[in-house]
């Protein structure tokens, strides 16, 4: 994701640029607002961070002129002056968010992560609207197997009723895709859909993200801010990895589900919200309840209707359709044809895919990126190659990559090699490599340090 910093403070440009580069962004910076505006309009940026108080042109003027020229990037304003009034003015002019100086590094990265998620959702909605008709909800899910078709039929019936849904299943099976399908099939389809990963946001920030906060609620809270429940009013909220929700927030979530009201952090008044909640988890919540890690009353409240998304190994009939779908997506992304040989398709259908649909999607995309012709064969897929290229015997059983049969070093060696290939395919872009690998940027940074690949 490309990002432009516009600030006359050279020290801030440098420190913020280093922080965001380390976080995986491609960063450019300008100290002159006129030059920054010209660059923002001439080049393609996903985000622009702009100071409010600058010589020659203040930030609000910059924002107005950029919007007047139909600049597409999300704008985040920064200032040590003006407080709430400036923040409100910036929002009215079309800014996505406002950061009050001095700000903490985690506050900056969280704001940008939210902006990135909003932009991703916007693009997905536009793509769905362009490619799907009003009645083509089934196309959201590639469902050829009887198990998934039966599940989708059940989801269609559930969608019509405003009840809480619990989606269970292994990581990568497509729980978020199922949640989006339920939303689209529901009477709330015209409202917003928001997905939040409860495990991805630090505990001390999660309450503010969900319920909002009042000015002065904590250091850096310079203005009132609505949370995700309020911004999703009239729509559907997916709480992914709900098993990782801290116990203190579990009781507050239960109150929202039972009373339809939230209270902002630091606030005294309750606010009514109308949000349908779809919870999802890859964990065994029953065991978490038994161990005291998850409230039993919340468990019973979210487990009104339970839909289990089966792993890909239990629905091999879906693999050919998924392969065709992902190959087409890769072809559109790369601008050239992508196809598979019958031998490759048979090998992919026979593979167990422990990472499920996400792993299959990334395997197709990796192979397409690295292929010279776009015609993918068995050798283009590390998980389905013969012994000569990937330590697999002729009868389909993996052989050790070294003399030892210990599982841990085998996994680490394969994981390290896969990360190296992803970095090569993405030409060193960590963010793109993380996307190819199907992991978060934070996870990739951890792996790079662990395998000394920094």
Secondary structure in CASP SS format (residue, H / E / C, confidence):
PFRMAT SS
TARGET T0000
AUTHOR 0000-0000-0000
METHOD secondary structure of the structure
MODEL  1
X C 1.00
X E 1.00
X E 1.00
X E 1.00
X E 1.00
X E 1.00
X C 1.00
X C 1.00
X C 1.00
X H 1.00
X H 1.00
X H 1.00
X H 1.00
X H 1.00
X H 1.00
X H 1.00
X H 1.00
X H 1.00
X H 1.00
X H 1.00
X H 1.00
X H 1.00
X C 1.00
X C 1.00
X C 1.00
X E 1.00
X E 1.00
X E 1.00
X E 1.00
X E 1.00
X C 1.00
X C 1.00
X H 1.00
X H 1.00
X H 1.00
X H 1.00
X H 1.00
X H 1.00
X H 1.00
X H 1.00
X H 1.00
X H 1.00
X C 1.00
X C 1.00
X C 1.00
X C 1.00
X E 1.00
X E 1.00
X E 1.00
X E 1.00
X E 1.00
X C 1.00
X C 1.00
X C 1.00
X C 1.00
X C 1.00
X C 1.00
X C 1.00
X H 1.00
X H 1.00
X H 1.00
X H 1.00
X H 1.00
X H 1.00
X H 1.00
X H 1.00
X H 1.00
X H 1.00
X C 1.00
X C 1.00
X C 1.00
X C 1.00
X C 1.00
X E 1.00
X E 1.00
X E 1.00
X E 1.00
X E 1.00
X E 1.00
X C 1.00
X C 1.00
X C 1.00
X H 1.00
X H 1.00
X H 1.00
X H 1.00
X H 1.00
X H 1.00
X H 1.00
X H 1.00
X H 1.00
X H 1.00
X C 1.00
X C 1.00
X C 1.00
X C 1.00
X E 1.00
X E 1.00
X E 1.00
X E 1.00
X C 1.00
X C 1.00
X C 1.00
X C 1.00
X H 1.00
X H 1.00
X H 1.00
X H 1.00
X H 1.00
X H 1.00
X H 1.00
X H 1.00
X H 1.00
X H 1.00
X H 1.00
X H 1.00
X H 1.00
X H 1.00
X H 1.00
X H 1.00
X H 1.00
X H 1.00
X H 1.00
X H 1.00
X H 1.00
X H 1.00
X H 1.00
X H 1.00
X H 1.00
X H 1.00
X H 1.00
X C 1.00
X C 1.00
X C 1.00
X C 1.00
X C 1.00
X H 1.00
X H 1.00
X H 1.00
X H 1.00
X C 1.00
X C 1.00
X C 1.00
X C 1.00
X C 1.00
X H 1.00
X H 1.00
X H 1.00
X H 1.00
X H 1.00
X H 1.00
X H 1.00
X H 1.00
X H 1.00
X H 1.00
X H 1.00
X H 1.00
X H 1.00
X H 1.00
X C 1.00
X C 1.00
X C 1.00
X C 1.00
X C 1.00
X E 1.00
X E 1.00
X E 1.00
X E 1.00
X C 1.00
X C 1.00
X C 1.00
X C 1.00
X C 1.00
X C 1.00
X H 1.00
X H 1.00
X H 1.00
X H 1.00
X H 1.00
X H 1.00
X H 1.00
X H 1.00
X H 1.00
X H 1.00
X H 1.00
X C 1.00
X C 1.00
X C 1.00
X C 1.00
X C 1.00
X C 1.00
X C 1.00
X E 1.00
X E 1.00
X E 1.00
X E 1.00
X E 1.00
X C 1.00
X C 1.00
X C 1.00
X C 1.00
X C 1.00
X H 1.00
X H 1.00
X H 1.00
X H 1.00
X H 1.00
X H 1.00
X H 1.00
X H 1.00
X H 1.00
X C 1.00
X E 1.00
X C 1.00
X C 1.00
X C 1.00
X C 1.00
X C 1.00
X C 1.00
X C 1.00
X C 1.00
X C 1.00
X C 1.00
X C 1.00
X E 1.00
X C 1.00
X C 1.00
X H 1.00
X H 1.00
X H 1.00
X H 1.00
X C 1.00
X C 1.00
X C 1.00
X C 1.00
X E 1.00
X E 1.00
X E 1.00
X E 1.00
X E 1.00
X C 1.00
X H 1.00
X H 1.00
X H 1.00
X C 1.00
X C 1.00
X H 1.00
X H 1.00
X H 1.00
X H 1.00
X H 1.00
X H 1.00
X H 1.00
X H 1.00
X H 1.00
X H 1.00
X H 1.00
X H 1.00
X H 1.00
X C 1.00
X E 1.00
X E 1.00
X C 1.00
X C 1.00
X E 1.00
X C 1.00
X C 1.00
X C 1.00
X C 1.00
X C 1.00
X E 1.00
X E 1.00
X C 1.00
X C 1.00
X C 1.00
X E 1.00
X E 1.00
X E 1.00
X E 1.00
X E 1.00
X E 1.00
X C 1.00
X C 1.00
X C 1.00
X H 1.00
X H 1.00
X H 1.00
X H 1.00
X H 1.00
X H 1.00
X C 1.00
X C 1.00
X C 1.00
X C 1.00
X C 1.00
X H 1.00
X H 1.00
X H 1.00
X H 1.00
X H 1.00
X H 1.00
X H 1.00
X C 1.00
X C 1.00
X E 1.00
X E 1.00
X E 1.00
X E 1.00
X C 1.00
X C 1.00
X C 1.00
X H 1.00
X H 1.00
X H 1.00
X C 1.00
X C 1.00
X H 1.00
X H 1.00
X H 1.00
X H 1.00
X H 1.00
X H 1.00
X H 1.00
X H 1.00
X H 1.00
X H 1.00
X H 1.00
X H 1.00
X H 1.00
X H 1.00
X H 1.00
X H 1.00
X H 1.00
X H 1.00
X C 1.00
X C 1.00
X C 1.00
X C 1.00
X E 1.00
X E 1.00
X C 1.00
X H 1.00
X H 1.00
X H 1.00
X H 1.00
X H 1.00
X H 1.00
X H 1.00
X H 1.00
X H 1.00
X C 1.00
X C 1.00
X C 1.00
X C 1.00
X C 1.00
X H 1.00
X H 1.00
X H 1.00
X H 1.00
X H 1.00
X H 1.00
X H 1.00
X H 1.00
X H 1.00
X H 1.00
X H 1.00
X H 1.00
X H 1.00
X H 1.00
X H 1.00
X C 1.00
X C 1.00
X C 1.00
X C 1.00
X E 1.00
X E 1.00
X C 1.00
X H 1.00
X H 1.00
X H 1.00
X C 1.00
X H 1.00
X H 1.00
X H 1.00
X C 1.00
X C 1.00
X H 1.00
X H 1.00
X H 1.00
X H 1.00
X C 1.00
X E 1.00
X C 1.00
X C 1.00
X C 1.00
X C 1.00
X C 1.00
X E 1.00
X C 1.00
X C 1.00
X C 1.00
X C 1.00
X C 1.00
X C 1.00
X C 1.00
X C 1.00
X H 1.00
X H 1.00
X H 1.00
X H 1.00
X H 1.00
X H 1.00
X H 1.00
X H 1.00
X H 1.00
X H 1.00
X H 1.00
X H 1.00
X H 1.00
X H 1.00
X H 1.00
X H 1.00
X H 1.00
X H 1.00
X H 1.00
X C 1.00
X C 1.00
X C 1.00
X C 1.00
X H 1.00
X H 1.00
X H 1.00
X H 1.00
X H 1.00
X H 1.00
X H 1.00
X H 1.00
X C 1.00
X C 1.00
X C 1.00
X H 1.00
X H 1.00
X H 1.00
X H 1.00
X H 1.00
X H 1.00
X H 1.00
X H 1.00
X H 1.00
X H 1.00
X C 1.00
X C 1.00
X C 1.00
X C 1.00
END
